[in-house]
Each structure stands twice: as structure tokens, then as C-alpha cells.
């Protein structure tokens, strides 16, 4: 048996945060050592990542340390096989979510911890709302598409049935970014009413707008959802 030398002292001791539910709900369920090592590794590895949405690629699990852990968990098996089985158990347990994407002809499996952000990212990938990234984040995941009804109520006022119907028509007729920007203009001008917002949309439609779209709604590419100033309006 290898003996642990102990944790270092002082500033050398970094920490990794775990949600309380990991210990109260998930940990009692896990009945496989390799599966437990996978869960612990995921929280540690994702802590090293940057950005709001974090994921692990399949290749990132094949670290020497984790493979050694797989070997110790099941000494009579190939550690890669143990790793694959432990990942499958984690998926079945609901600890992890896995999305499959294809980039440059290569299939990639991306793994998310089953948190609210993980579920959002997983659903976005399943819906095809992603685009190629670079470096350590080869897959950029688009945020959830803003809900214009909530956007309106958060920034303009309560929705009447008539205004809700008008918003529905606007969502059909104008690009999403136009509606978001028109609401923003109404807030800045302190004219928080649908008539003013609609007048902005009609003006942009007839006169065009610099740096924006021309004409009616185009088919969304997904990139439109991250180019506008949504952070000013949407609560996360």
C-alpha cells in the first residue's frame, strides 16, 4: 500500500468547491469505486477551467493520475475499460450528462456535471446551438435564447393579452436582436411602452439600421444570440 505524505501547509494548499448535495444526496448512492473517482475528478478538473459554461472532453479523462486510479479500483482490468465503464455508470446515475458533436469530421463526446448550467449547455448542444472554438475550448456553446416576454416584463411592465399578442407577431416579423435593442432604446429613453418599441422596429424596417439587419427576419444562425447587449436585460 502506498502511503500518503499529507497535505501541504499554507498557501500551497488549494481547494476545490463541492455542492452540499454531492455529500447529502449523490455520495450515498455511489456504490462503485471507479465511479466515485470519476465524480471527484470531474469537480476538480472543471474547477481548473475558465468561463461560465464548463465541460470535459473524453480525452481529458485519460490523465495518468486518473488512469492510475482506475487501475487501483480494478487491478485485473485495462484502466481504459474501467474508465469507460465508470463514465457510463456516471451517466446512468445522472451525475454527468454527455453530448455528442462533430467537428472537422471527428466525433467528440463532451461531459457536463448535472447542474443547472450543465443542463442548459447540454440542451443547447443537443439543439445544435454551438460553433467551433479554439484552443482549450474547441466548442463554444451559445447561451439560451432570451424569452422576449420575460424581457418585456422585467424592463417595461406587466404584459396585457393584447401586448403579448403583439410581441408574438414581432417575434415572427423581426430579428430577435432588433427586439432586444428596441427594448433597450425604450429603457434608455424612459419611454417604457410597447407603442414606442414598435415604432422603433418599424423605423428600422423602413429605413434600415447601421450595423444591424435589413428587412424582415432572416433564418437564425445562432451567432445572433450572442452579439447583442443581452447582459443588460437578462438575469442569469
Helices and strands as residue ranges (DSSP letters): G 10-12, H 20-21, I 22-26, H 33-47, E 56-57, G 58-61, H 64-73, H 79-93, E 96-103, E 106-113, H 116-126, E 130-134, E 137-141, H 148-155, H 161-173, H 176-188, H 194-207, H 224-227, G 230-232
